[in-house]
Amino acid sequence: MGVTLMPSLISKLLRMILISLVNLLSGTHFFAFKRVLLNAAGIRVGSRSKVVGPIHISTVAQLSIGSDVWVGRNLCVEGDGVVSIGNRVDIAPHCVFSTGGHEIGPSVRRAGTGIIFSQSVEDGCWLGIRCTVLNETIIE
């Protein structure tokens, strides 16, 4: 009896491998190749966008990056939610998008039912160093 991997597991593994390759190429070089790798990993990256890397994106989070975007090193997208970055956005190093959270539970366990968030950064925005985006957020 052979081992059968579910398609979703295979796509998650492929995504992890492709993002690892992007991280091996971190720095201010190979931008076009990193765009190809990220697009193959299911992360839409628009033309002329530059991802410095390394980056961390959970295996189920959805990320789309518009055109002419600068993404500094150590971008982190946590949780199961959606992050949409517009065109001509600048994201400084160490920015975090936290797309998951919890309702407040009873005193026996305060982290209650999980919540998934969508976050959007509109065209032309600039996120400064170590910016953290929480909850349902639109940055204009």
C-alpha positions in Angstrom: 0.0 0.0 0.0 1.5 3.3 -1.1 1.4 6.6 0.6 -1.0 9.2 -1.0 -0.5 12.9 -0.3 -3.6 15.1 -0.5 -3.3 17.8 -3.1 -3.6 20.5 -0.5 -0.6 19.1 1.4 1.4 18.9 -1.8 0.6 22.6 -2.6 1.5 23.6 0.9 4.9 21.8 0.6 5.5 23.4 -2.8 4.7 26.8 -1.4 7.1 26.3 1.5 9.9 25.2 -0.9 9.4 28.1 -3.2 9.3 30.7 -0.4 12.5 29.1 1.0 14.1 29.6 -2.4 13.1 33.3 -2.3 14.6 33.5 1.2 17.9 32.0 0.0 18.0 34.9 -2.5 17.3 37.6 0.1 18.8 41.0 -0.5 18.5 43.7 -3.2 19.1 41.4 -6.2 17.2 38.8 -8.3 13.9 40.7 -7.9 12.4 39.4 -11.2 13.3 35.8 -10.3 11.8 36.2 -6.8 8.6 37.5 -8.4 8.4 34.4 -10.5 8.9 32.1 -7.5 6.3 33.9 -5.4 3.8 33.8 -8.2 4.4 30.1 -8.6 3.8 29.8 -4.8 0.3 31.3 -5.2 1.3 34.8 -4.0 0.4 37.3 -6.7 3.2 39.8 -7.1 2.8 42.6 -9.7 5.2 43.9 -12.2 8.3 45.9 -11.1 7.6 45.0 -7.4 10.7 44.3 -5.4 10.7 41.8 -2.5 13.9 42.0 -0.5 13.4 39.0 1.7 13.6 37.0 3.7 9.8 36.7 4.2 7.6 34.5 6.3 4.1 33.7 5.1 2.0 31.0 6.8 1.0 28.2 4.5 -2.7 29.2 4.4 -2.5 33.0 4.4 -3.4 34.7 1.1 -1.1 37.6 0.0 -1.3 39.7 -3.1 1.2 42.5 -3.9 0.5 45.1 -6.5 2.9 46.7 -9.0 5.8 49.0 -8.2 5.8 47.8 -4.6 8.9 47.7 -2.3 8.8 45.1 0.4 11.7 45.4 2.9 13.3 42.4 4.7 11.5 40.2 7.2 8.0 40.7 6.0 5.7 38.4 8.1 2.2 37.4 7.3 0.7 35.2 10.1 -2.7 33.6 10.4 -5.2 32.2 7.9 -6.5 35.6 6.5 -6.0 37.7 3.5 -3.5 40.6 3.0 -3.9 42.8 -0.1 -1.2 45.3 -0.9 -2.0 47.9 -3.5 0.3 49.6 -6.1 3.2 51.9 -5.4 3.3 50.8 -1.7 6.5 50.9 0.4 6.8 48.5 3.2 9.8 49.0 5.5 11.7 46.1 7.2 10.2 43.9 9.9 6.5 44.6 9.2 3.9 42.1 10.4 0.4 41.4 9.3 -1.5 39.4 11.9 -4.5 38.0 10.1 -5.8 35.9 13.0 -6.9 36.4 16.5 -9.4 35.1 19.1 -12.5 36.3 20.8 -12.2 36.9 24.5 -13.1 33.6 26.2 -14.0 32.8 29.8 -11.5 33.1 32.7 -10.5 29.4 32.4 -9.1 30.2 28.9 -9.1 33.8 27.6 -8.2 32.9 24.0 -11.6 31.9 22.8 -12.9 31.1 19.3 -10.5 31.9 16.5 -11.2 34.8 14.1 -9.8 35.4 10.6 -9.1 38.9 9.3 -8.7 40.6 6.0 -6.2 43.5 5.7 -5.6 45.9 2.9 -2.9 48.5 2.2 -4.2 50.9 -0.4 -2.3 52.4 -3.3 0.6 54.8 -2.5 0.9 54.0 1.3 4.1 53.7 3.2 4.4 51.4 6.2 7.3 52.3 8.5 9.7 49.9 10.2 8.3 47.3 12.6 4.7 48.2 11.7 2.2 45.7 13.0 -1.2 45.4 11.3 -4.0 43.8 13.4 -7.7 42.9 13.1 -9.8 44.0 10.1 -7.8 46.9 8.7 -7.7 49.2 5.7 -4.7 51.5 5.5 -5.3 54.4 3.3 
